[in-house]
């Protein structure tokens, strides 16, 4: 169990203990009600994210470039699902670490994200080669006479 989860559990139990020492059983009931409300808020957010994700195709995102800009190291898979509003296309094996997911937009640009223990560690934006970029000549160096720039 990760340290952060143990910390949440210890904080909850500590609050229950302190409320009992200070206010007795009515205090325990009040803190237990607050903790239950906190858990229900997180459950409600989780269900909302999954409901929105179920209404879109797997691995689809509106704009891969915008997703690339919004990603930060350490965010959870649920946070990325909330941003994309879709489940990612799984590229890794079931239960393997790191988990690798891919999202694709209508322009065939993709974002491939790697999650280690549920946290984003790295991602990569891949954009397709356009016909214009393939047909364009190689860029010229400043030493070339036809490269432009000031003339003597």
Buried (B, 14 or more C-beta within 10 A) or exposed (E): EEEEEEEEEEEBEEBBEEBBEEEEEEBBEEBBEEBEEEEEEEEEEEEEBEEBBEEBEBBBBBBBBBBBEBBEEEBEBBBBBBBBBBBBBBEEEEEEEBBBBBBBBEEEBBBBBBBEEEBBEEBEBEBEEEEEEEEEEEEEEEEEEEEEEEEE
